[in-house]
């Protein structure tokens, strides 16, 4: 009995000694200071972090060839660059109580496919998961902030829901270039979607946003080439520059009623956009806001609109344009149609104060013609009216019309490309009363002072006859 007890005791001591040695060796693989894992010194591929560690320090595993890591419940912080460029890291176990994943913690860990984040996680730092191959990620309800570039370039991520009741802030470019995301649901307490947040998410087709969102910042969804539908809450009061720029599949979008300005390039180059309803409080349409929206046929401008900036509808697909009385400024080439010219009619109800060069420019329309009702009509209609009435309207309106025609194209344009303008101008000459329209004649004369006079003998003769009378009358 005593011999057996002695043998058992020896075996027990041997096992205990072996366990202590193993534990010692395990701890020896780490440099630890005050509960912070400073550096991993070992060479094992599968790492188990000691269970008394509170924080994984800056660069602790940076560029190490590890495949798996088990993080104990004691760890609260995964520090900056903790697993930076661990290109062989495939699986992360544990980490159940982590509250902070700091800047670039898992930067370019390209073999991680899935990670289960702690339900106590509050913050994901700058570039924490940049250039990963995550297929799936579930963001916990506890999350408060996702910082700049956090998931930028995670090219395998297909689905994303931002639904946490505490999530209040996203960083710039936090999900940009996640080219596999197809659906996006946002119902968090977010106030703003920041600049470039989902820029270049090529496969994103559907976006649903609910909650208290107030702002979509610059370029937030720019370059989302397959985005077809966006549902925006009425709480939004500002959509910033290029927010949906080059969303080339976007067909329809509701603009919330409290929007007062559509900023520069907001919907520029959305060449499939067909339907858009402008809100009643809109006062300004910015530079290139709907530039090259070639499928946009008709837009109803609200009565509060005051400014249409340069290139706002340049090369769009508009067929009918009605500019309300409230408009006080139309910028250069705001309605410029050069290659894409489907314009059938233009109506201006406004006494426009500021009209920049080539504000309304269409090949099919000799600029515009203003009658007594301030209505702008097509070239053919203008000629027909002039032929029937044998007159044009008040002197100031005639001058404005001729000046607009002169701005239509450079003076060195070949005559064959200006036949429509020439025909229109000749009718003005024939039907004008020279005594009351001498300024008009002077403008017309300057328009025809070109080297190609010999190709237009009839018009030249007509004009020279009226010029002679103009000189005789002083």
C-alpha positions as CSV (number, residue, x, y, z in Angstrom):
1,X,0.0,0.0,0.0
2,X,2.8,2.3,0.9
3,X,4.8,1.4,-2.2
4,X,1.8,2.1,-4.4
5,X,1.3,5.5,-2.8
6,X,4.9,6.3,-3.4
7,X,4.6,5.4,-7.1
8,X,1.5,7.5,-7.5
9,X,3.1,10.4,-5.7
10,X,6.1,10.2,-8.0
11,X,3.8,10.1,-11.1
12,X,1.8,13.1,-9.8
13,X,5.0,15.1,-9.2
14,X,6.3,14.3,-12.6
15,X,3.0,15.5,-14.4
16,X,2.9,18.6,-12.2
17,X,6.5,19.4,-13.0
18,X,5.8,18.9,-16.8
19,X,2.8,21.2,-16.7
20,X,4.7,23.9,-14.9
21,X,7.6,23.6,-17.4
22,X,5.1,23.9,-20.3
23,X,3.3,26.9,-18.8
24,X,6.7,28.5,-18.2
25,X,7.7,27.9,-21.8
26,X,4.3,29.4,-22.9
27,X,4.8,32.6,-20.9
28,X,8.4,32.8,-22.0
29,X,7.1,33.2,-25.6
30,X,5.7,36.6,-24.6
31,X,7.1,39.9,-23.4
32,X,4.6,41.1,-20.8
33,X,4.5,44.3,-18.8
34,X,1.7,45.2,-16.3
35,X,-0.8,42.9,-18.0
36,X,0.0,44.2,-21.5
37,X,1.3,41.7,-24.1
38,X,4.1,43.8,-25.5
39,X,5.6,41.4,-28.1
40,X,5.2,37.7,-29.2
41,X,8.6,36.1,-29.1
42,X,7.7,32.6,-30.1
43,X,7.6,30.8,-33.4
44,X,4.4,28.7,-33.0
45,X,1.7,29.0,-35.7
46,X,-1.2,28.4,-33.3
47,X,-0.9,30.9,-30.4
48,X,-2.8,30.8,-27.1
49,X,-2.5,34.1,-25.2
50,X,-2.1,33.7,-21.4
51,X,-5.4,34.3,-19.6
52,X,-4.2,37.1,-17.4
53,X,-3.4,39.5,-20.3
54,X,-5.6,42.7,-20.3
55,X,-4.3,44.3,-23.5
56,X,-2.6,43.2,-26.7
57,X,-0.1,46.0,-27.2
58,X,1.0,48.0,-30.2
59,X,2.5,45.7,-32.9
60,X,2.6,42.7,-30.6
61,X,2.1,40.2,-33.4
62,X,3.0,42.5,-36.3
63,X,4.1,40.6,-39.4
64,X,4.3,37.2,-37.5
65,X,3.6,34.0,-39.4
66,X,0.8,32.8,-37.1
67,X,-2.3,30.9,-38.3
68,X,-4.6,31.0,-35.3
69,X,-4.8,33.0,-32.1
70,X,-6.9,32.4,-29.0
71,X,-7.6,35.5,-27.1
72,X,-8.7,35.0,-23.5
73,X,-11.7,36.7,-21.8
74,X,-9.4,38.9,-19.8
75,X,-8.4,40.9,-22.9
76,X,-10.2,44.3,-23.2
77,X,-8.1,46.0,-25.8
78,X,-6.5,44.9,-29.0
79,X,-4.0,47.6,-29.6
80,X,-2.7,49.5,-32.7
81,X,-1.2,47.3,-35.4
82,X,-1.5,44.3,-33.0
83,X,-1.8,41.8,-35.9
84,X,-0.6,44.1,-38.6
85,X,0.2,42.3,-41.9
86,X,-0.3,38.8,-40.4
87,X,-0.9,37.5,-43.8
88,X,-1.2,33.8,-42.7
89,X,-3.7,34.5,-39.9
90,X,-6.9,32.5,-40.6
91,X,-8.9,32.2,-37.4
92,X,-9.4,34.3,-34.2
93,X,-10.9,32.5,-31.2
94,X,-12.3,34.0,-28.0
95,X,-12.0,37.8,-27.6
96,X,-15.4,37.7,-25.9
97,X,-14.8,40.8,-23.7
98,X,-12.9,43.1,-26.1
99,X,-14.1,46.7,-26.0
100,X,-11.7,48.3,-28.4
101,X,-10.1,47.2,-31.6
102,X,-7.6,49.9,-32.2
103,X,-6.1,51.4,-35.4
104,X,-4.8,49.0,-38.0
105,X,-5.2,46.1,-35.6
106,X,-5.9,43.5,-38.3
107,X,-4.6,45.5,-41.3
108,X,-4.1,43.3,-44.4
109,X,-4.8,40.0,-42.7
110,X,-6.0,38.6,-46.0
111,X,-6.8,35.1,-44.9
112,X,-9.4,35.9,-42.2
113,X,-12.8,35.0,-43.6
114,X,-15.0,35.5,-40.6
115,X,-14.6,37.1,-37.2
116,X,-17.0,37.1,-34.3
117,X,-16.9,40.5,-32.6
118,X,-17.4,40.8,-28.8
119,X,-20.9,41.9,-27.8
120,X,-19.1,44.5,-25.6
121,X,-17.2,46.1,-28.4
122,X,-17.6,49.9,-28.5
123,X,-15.1,51.1,-31.0
124,X,-13.3,49.9,-34.2
125,X,-10.3,52.1,-35.0
126,X,-8.8,53.6,-38.2
127,X,-8.0,50.9,-40.8
128,X,-8.6,48.2,-38.3
129,X,-9.7,45.6,-40.9
130,X,-8.5,47.4,-44.1
131,X,-7.7,45.1,-47.0
132,X,-9.1,42.0,-45.5
133,X,-10.9,39.1,-47.1
134,X,-13.8,39.0,-44.6
135,X,-16.8,37.2,-46.1
136,X,-19.1,38.0,-43.2
137,X,-19.1,40.2,-40.2
138,X,-21.8,40.8,-37.6
139,X,-21.4,44.2,-35.9
140,X,-22.6,44.0,-32.3
141,X,-25.4,46.1,-30.8
142,X,-22.9,47.6,-28.3
143,X,-20.8,49.3,-31.1
144,X,-20.7,53.1,-30.9
145,X,-18.1,54.2,-33.4
146,X,-16.5,52.8,-36.6
147,X,-13.5,55.0,-37.6
148,X,-12.0,56.0,-40.9
149,X,-11.0,53.3,-43.4
150,X,-12.0,50.6,-40.8
151,X,-13.2,48.1,-43.5
152,X,-11.8,49.8,-46.6
153,X,-11.0,47.4,-49.4
154,X,-12.5,44.3,-47.7
155,X,-13.3,42.9,-51.1
156,X,-15.2,39.7,-50.1
157,X,-17.7,41.2,-47.7
158,X,-21.2,40.7,-49.3
159,X,-23.7,41.9,-46.8
160,X,-23.7,44.7,-44.3
161,X,-26.2,45.8,-41.7
162,X,-25.6,48.9,-39.5
163,X,-28.4,48.4,-37.0
164,X,-26.9,48.9,-33.6
165,X,-28.9,51.1,-31.4
166,X,-25.8,52.8,-30.0
167,X,-23.9,53.3,-33.3
168,X,-23.6,57.0,-33.8
169,X,-20.5,57.6,-35.9
170,X,-19.0,56.3,-39.1
171,X,-15.6,57.4,-40.3
172,X,-14.6,58.7,-43.8
173,X,-14.2,55.8,-46.3
174,X,-15.0,53.3,-43.6
175,X,-16.5,50.8,-46.1
176,X,-15.1,52.2,-49.4
177,X,-14.1,49.8,-52.1
178,X,-15.9,46.9,-50.5
179,X,-16.6,45.7,-54.0
180,X,-18.7,42.6,-53.1
181,X,-21.3,44.3,-50.9
182,X,-24.7,43.8,-52.5
183,X,-27.2,45.1,-49.9
184,X,-27.0,47.7,-47.3
185,X,-29.4,48.4,-44.4
186,X,-28.9,51.3,-42.1
187,X,-31.2,51.8,-39.2
188,X,-28.7,53.0,-36.5
189,X,-28.7,56.3,-34.6
190,X,-26.4,57.8,-37.2
191,X,-26.7,61.5,-38.0
192,X,-24.4,61.5,-41.0
193,X,-23.0,59.1,-43.6
194,X,-19.5,60.5,-44.0
195,X,-17.5,61.3,-47.1
196,X,-16.6,58.4,-49.4
197,X,-18.1,56.0,-46.8
198,X,-19.3,53.5,-49.5
199,X,-17.4,54.9,-52.5
200,X,-16.5,52.3,-55.1
201,X,-18.8,49.6,-53.8
202,X,-19.4,48.4,-57.4
203,X,-21.8,45.6,-56.6
204,X,-24.1,47.5,-54.2
205,X,-27.5,47.3,-55.7
206,X,-29.9,48.3,-53.0
207,X,-29.7,50.7,-50.1
208,X,-32.4,51.2,-47.4
209,X,-31.8,53.9,-44.8
210,X,-34.2,54.5,-41.9
211,X,-33.8,56.3,-38.6
212,X,-32.7,59.8,-37.8
213,X,-30.1,60.4,-40.6
214,X,-29.7,64.1,-41.4
215,X,-26.8,64.2,-43.9
216,X,-25.1,62.2,-46.7
217,X,-21.6,63.7,-47.1
218,X,-19.4,64.2,-50.1
219,X,-19.0,61.2,-52.4
220,X,-20.6,58.9,-49.9
221,X,-22.0,56.5,-52.6
222,X,-19.9,57.7,-55.6
223,X,-18.9,55.1,-58.1
224,X,-21.5,52.5,-56.9
225,X,-22.0,51.5,-60.5
226,X,-24.7,48.9,-59.9
227,X,-26.8,50.8,-57.4
228,X,-30.4,50.9,-58.7
229,X,-32.5,51.9,-55.8
230,X,-32.0,54.1,-52.8
231,X,-34.7,54.7,-50.1
232,X,-33.9,57.9,-48.1
233,X,-35.7,59.0,-44.9
234,X,-37.4,62.4,-44.8
235,X,-35.2,63.4,-41.9
236,X,-32.3,64.1,-44.3
237,X,-31.7,67.9,-44.7
238,X,-28.5,67.8,-46.8
239,X,-27.0,65.7,-49.6
240,X,-23.5,67.0,-50.3
241,X,-21.3,67.2,-53.4
242,X,-20.9,64.1,-55.6
243,X,-22.9,61.9,-53.1
244,X,-24.2,59.7,-55.9
245,X,-21.7,60.7,-58.6
246,X,-21.3,58.1,-61.3
247,X,-23.9,55.7,-59.9
248,X,-24.5,54.6,-63.5
249,X,-27.3,52.2,-62.8
250,X,-29.4,54.5,-60.5
251,X,-32.8,54.8,-62.1
252,X,-34.9,56.5,-59.4
253,X,-34.3,58.3,-56.1
254,X,-36.6,60.2,-53.7
255,X,-35.1,63.5,-52.6
256,X,-36.4,64.3,-49.1
257,X,-38.6,67.3,-48.8
258,X,-36.4,69.4,-46.5
259,X,-33.5,69.5,-48.9
260,X,-32.9,73.1,-50.0
261,X,-29.9,72.6,-52.2
262,X,-28.6,69.9,-54.6
263,X,-24.9,70.4,-54.4
264,X,-22.2,70.1,-57.2
265,X,-22.1,66.8,-59.1
266,X,-24.5,65.2,-56.6
267,X,-26.0,63.0,-59.4
268,X,-23.5,63.8,-62.1
269,X,-23.0,61.0,-64.7
270,X,-26.0,59.0,-63.4
271,X,-26.8,58.1,-67.0
272,X,-29.7,55.7,-66.2
273,X,-31.5,58.2,-63.9
274,X,-35.0,58.5,-65.3
275,X,-37.2,59.8,-62.5
276,X,-36.5,62.4,-59.9
277,X,-38.8,64.6,-57.9
278,X,-37.3,67.9,-56.7
279,X,-38.4,68.9,-53.2
280,X,-40.6,72.0,-52.8
281,X,-38.0,73.9,-50.6
282,X,-35.2,73.6,-53.2
283,X,-33.6,77.0,-53.9
284,X,-30.3,76.0,-55.6
285,X,-29.1,73.3,-58.1
286,X,-25.3,73.2,-58.0
287,X,-22.6,72.9,-60.5
288,X,-23.0,69.8,-62.7
289,X,-25.6,68.4,-60.3
290,X,-27.3,66.3,-63.1
291,X,-24.5,66.5,-65.7
292,X,-24.8,63.8,-68.4
293,X,-28.0,62.2,-66.9
294,X,-28.8,61.2,-70.4
295,X,-32.0,59.3,-69.5
296,X,-33.5,62.2,-67.6
297,X,-36.3,63.5,-69.9
298,X,-38.3,65.8,-67.7
299,X,-37.8,67.7,-64.5
300,X,-40.4,69.8,-62.7
301,X,-38.7,72.8,-61.1
302,X,-40.2,73.9,-57.8
303,X,-41.5,77.5,-57.4
304,X,-38.8,78.4,-54.8
305,X,-35.9,77.7,-57.1
306,X,-33.6,80.7,-57.5
307,X,-30.2,79.5,-58.9
308,X,-29.3,76.9,-61.5
309,X,-25.5,76.7,-61.6
310,X,-23.1,76.0,-64.5
311,X,-23.4,72.6,-66.2
312,X,-26.3,71.7,-63.9
313,X,-28.0,69.8,-66.7
314,X,-25.2,69.8,-69.3
315,X,-25.7,67.0,-71.8
316,X,-28.7,65.6,-69.9
317,X,-31.6,64.0,-71.7
318,X,-34.1,66.8,-71.1
319,X,-36.7,67.3,-73.8
320,X,-38.8,70.0,-72.2
321,X,-37.6,72.8,-70.0
322,X,-39.8,75.1,-68.0
323,X,-37.9,77.6,-65.8
324,X,-40.1,79.1,-63.1
325,X,-40.5,82.8,-62.3
326,X,-38.4,82.5,-59.1
327,X,-35.1,81.7,-60.9
328,X,-32.7,84.7,-60.8
329,X,-29.5,83.0,-62.2
330,X,-28.7,80.4,-64.8
331,X,-25.0,79.5,-65.0
332,X,-22.8,78.8,-68.0
333,X,-23.9,75.8,-70.0
334,X,-26.4,74.9,-67.3
335,X,-28.7,73.7,-70.1
336,X,-25.9,73.0,-72.6
337,X,-26.7,70.4,-75.2
338,X,-23.9,69.6,-77.6
339,X,-23.7,65.9,-78.2
340,X,-26.9,64.8,-76.6
341,X,-29.6,67.2,-77.9
342,X,-33.2,66.1,-77.4
343,X,-34.6,69.5,-76.5
344,X,-38.0,70.2,-78.0
345,X,-39.0,73.3,-76.2
346,X,-37.9,75.7,-73.5
347,X,-40.1,78.0,-71.5
348,X,-38.8,80.8,-69.3
349,X,-41.3,82.4,-67.0
350,X,-38.6,84.3,-65.1
351,X,-37.2,87.8,-65.4
352,X,-33.7,86.4,-65.1
353,X,-31.3,88.8,-63.5
354,X,-28.0,86.9,-64.2
355,X,-27.7,84.8,-67.4
356,X,-24.1,83.5,-67.9
357,X,-22.6,82.7,-71.3
358,X,-24.3,79.8,-73.2
359,X,-26.6,79.2,-70.3
360,X,-29.1,77.6,-72.7
361,X,-27.4,76.1,-75.6
362,X,-29.0,73.6,-78.1
363,X,-28.1,72.7,-81.6
364,X,-31.8,72.2,-82.5
365,X,-32.8,75.6,-81.0
366,X,-31.3,78.9,-82.0
367,X,-30.7,79.6,-78.4
368,X,-34.1,81.0,-77.3
369,X,-36.8,83.4,-78.4
370,X,-38.7,85.5,-75.9
371,X,-42.2,86.8,-76.9
372,X,-44.4,89.2,-75.1
373,X,-45.4,86.5,-72.6
374,X,-41.8,85.8,-71.7
375,X,-42.2,82.3,-73.2
376,X,-39.2,80.6,-74.8
377,X,-40.1,78.5,-77.8
378,X,-38.4,76.4,-80.4
379,X,-36.7,77.8,-83.5
380,X,-39.4,76.6,-85.9
381,X,-42.1,78.1,-83.7
382,X,-40.2,81.4,-83.5
383,X,-39.8,81.7,-87.3
384,X,-43.5,80.9,-87.8
385,X,-44.5,83.6,-85.4
386,X,-42.3,86.1,-87.0
387,X,-43.6,85.2,-90.5
388,X,-47.2,85.5,-89.4
389,X,-46.8,88.7,-87.3
390,X,-44.2,90.4,-89.5
391,X,-42.6,91.7,-86.3
392,X,-40.5,90.9,-83.4
393,X,-41.1,92.0,-79.9
394,X,-39.6,94.9,-77.8
395,X,-36.2,96.2,-78.5
396,X,-34.5,95.0,-75.3
397,X,-35.8,91.4,-75.7
398,X,-34.5,91.4,-79.3
399,X,-31.1,92.5,-78.2
400,X,-31.0,89.8,-75.5
401,X,-32.1,87.2,-78.1
402,X,-29.4,88.2,-80.6
403,X,-26.7,88.3,-77.9
404,X,-27.7,84.8,-77.0
405,X,-27.4,83.6,-80.6
406,X,-24.0,85.2,-80.9
407,X,-22.9,83.2,-77.8
408,X,-24.1,79.9,-79.2
409,X,-20.9,79.0,-81.1
410,X,-17.5,80.5,-81.8
411,X,-17.3,82.9,-84.7
412,X,-14.9,80.6,-86.6
413,X,-17.6,77.9,-86.9
414,X,-18.2,76.9,-90.6
415,X,-21.2,78.4,-92.3
416,X,-22.7,75.0,-93.0
417,X,-23.0,74.4,-89.2
418,X,-24.7,77.7,-88.7
419,X,-27.5,77.6,-91.3
420,X,-30.2,77.6,-88.7
421,X,-28.7,80.7,-87.0
422,X,-28.3,82.4,-90.3
423,X,-31.9,81.8,-91.3
424,X,-33.2,83.1,-88.0
425,X,-31.0,86.2,-88.2
426,X,-32.0,87.0,-91.7
427,X,-35.7,86.9,-90.7
428,X,-35.0,89.3,-87.9
429,X,-33.4,91.6,-90.4
430,X,-36.3,91.4,-92.8
431,X,-39.0,91.9,-90.2
432,X,-37.4,94.5,-88.0
433,X,-38.3,98.1,-87.9
434,X,-34.9,99.8,-88.3
435,X,-35.9,103.1,-86.7
436,X,-36.6,101.3,-83.4
437,X,-34.1,98.5,-83.6
438,X,-30.8,100.0,-84.6
439,X,-29.1,98.2,-81.8
440,X,-30.4,94.9,-83.1
441,X,-29.0,95.7,-86.5
442,X,-25.6,96.5,-85.2
443,X,-25.4,93.2,-83.3
444,X,-26.6,91.4,-86.4
445,X,-24.0,93.1,-88.5
446,X,-21.2,92.0,-86.2
447,X,-22.5,88.5,-86.3
448,X,-22.0,88.3,-90.1
449,X,-18.6,89.8,-90.4
450,X,-16.8,86.6,-91.3
451,X,-14.6,85.4,-94.2
452,X,-17.4,83.1,-95.5
453,X,-19.6,86.0,-96.7
454,X,-19.2,84.8,-100.3
455,X,-21.1,81.6,-99.5
456,X,-24.2,83.5,-98.4
457,X,-24.8,86.1,-101.2
458,X,-28.5,86.4,-100.7
459,X,-28.3,87.1,-97.0
460,X,-25.3,89.4,-97.6
461,X,-27.3,91.4,-100.1
462,X,-30.3,91.6,-97.8
463,X,-28.2,92.8,-94.9
464,X,-26.2,95.4,-97.0
465,X,-29.5,96.9,-98.2
466,X,-30.6,97.4,-94.6
467,X,-27.2,98.6,-93.5
468,X,-27.3,101.3,-96.2
469,X,-30.7,102.5,-94.9
470,X,-29.3,102.5,-91.4
471,X,-26.4,104.7,-92.4
472,X,-28.7,107.1,-94.4
473,X,-30.9,107.5,-91.3
474,X,-27.9,108.2,-89.1
